[in-house]
Amino acid sequence: MAKYLNLRLFRQSLGLSQVQFSSEIGLAQGYISELEKGKKQITDEVISKLRNRYGEEIVNQWMQDTPSPT
């Protein structure tokens, strides 16, 4: 079963703007915006970057079986 992550809520829970968040995980702000809007799918690479930066336990707590409304 696929897992989902509401990236916007995750980022907001950290108190970070898209610019700050993108800088912390090494991705372009525009790409973060597209992920948050659902225009692009969150890849395993993005999840890996999040786990490396914020810890596997924290990221796993935000993973869901189904997408949550944005």
C-alpha positions as semicolon CSV with decimal commas, in nm:
position;residue;x (nm);y (nm);z (nm)
1;M;0,000;0,000;0,000
2;A;0,134;0,344;-0,095
3;K;0,209;0,598;0,174
4;Y;0,145;0,971;0,147
5;L;0,288;1,277;0,315
6;N;0,114;1,614;0,331
7;L;0,429;1,814;0,271
8;R;0,263;2,152;0,335
9;L;0,142;2,050;0,680
10;F;0,477;1,888;0,758
11;R;0,664;2,206;0,660
12;Q;0,422;2,430;0,848
13;S;0,455;2,215;1,160
14;L;0,826;2,297;1,151
15;G;0,745;2,668;1,131
16;L;0,932;2,706;0,803
17;S;0,857;2,903;0,489
18;Q;0,896;2,724;0,156
19;V;1,225;2,910;0,104
20;Q;1,364;2,803;0,442
21;F;1,239;2,446;0,398
22;S;1,382;2,414;0,048
23;S;1,718;2,540;0,171
24;E;1,724;2,289;0,458
25;I;1,656;1,987;0,239
26;G;1,840;2,101;-0,074
27;L;1,551;2,133;-0,319
28;A;1,431;2,434;-0,519
29;Q;1,147;2,637;-0,367
30;G;0,949;2,607;-0,691
31;Y;0,973;2,228;-0,670
32;I;0,847;2,236;-0,309
33;S;0,554;2,448;-0,427
34;E;0,467;2,198;-0,701
35;L;0,486;1,909;-0,451
36;E;0,260;2,091;-0,205
37;K;0,006;2,170;-0,478
38;G;0,003;1,808;-0,594
39;K;0,140;1,898;-0,936
40;K;0,429;1,657;-0,877
41;Q;0,447;1,336;-0,677
42;I;0,672;1,311;-0,373
43;T;0,949;1,072;-0,468
44;D;1,146;0,830;-0,255
45;E;1,441;1,067;-0,298
46;V;1,246;1,353;-0,137
47;I;1,136;1,128;0,151
48;S;1,498;1,023;0,195
49;K;1,609;1,389;0,214
50;L;1,341;1,456;0,476
51;R;1,446;1,154;0,682
52;N;1,812;1,255;0,664
53;R;1,736;1,610;0,778
54;Y;1,453;1,561;1,031
55;G;1,489;1,198;1,133
56;E;1,315;0,883;1,020
57;E;1,085;0,867;1,323
58;I;0,949;1,220;1,273
59;V;0,889;1,173;0,902
60;N;0,727;0,833;0,953
61;Q;0,483;0,989;1,200
62;W;0,358;1,212;0,918
63;M;0,317;0,930;0,666
64;Q;-0,043;0,826;0,596
65;D;-0,214;0,544;0,408
66;T;-0,430;0,789;0,213
67;P;-0,385;1,150;0,105
68;S;-0,525;1,407;0,343
69;P;-0,717;1,707;0,210
70;T;-0,502;2,013;0,147
